[in-house]
Amino acid sequence: KKIKFEWGDKQEAVFQLLKQKLCSAPIFALPEGSKDFIVYCDASNKGLGAVLMQREKVILYASRQLKIHEKNYTTHDLELGAVVCTLKT
């Protein structure tokens, strides 16, 4: 590739901000009303996870490891399990 990699003040500032955000404790917001909620769910061969957000603010994180019998589930079943687990939380 003939594109030169550049690291300037702008890139350094963004890197430092990301580092600070990743290393600080998550801040949870309180729900405001009962609208505009979004749930993000995901599954892997290790566990299930979800984030409840409202207006781009984190309200709740949830995760758990897979049970022994769940490690044999298909990807589709794990993804569905993440949704079900989240709705039960």
PyMOL commands that set and color helices and strands:
alter all, ss='L'
color gray80, all
select helices_A, chain A and resi 9-23+68-72+75-88
alter helices_A, ss='H'
color red, helices_A
select strands_A, chain A and resi 37-43+47-54+57-65
alter strands_A, ss='S'
color yellow, strands_A
deselect
rebuild
show_as cartoon
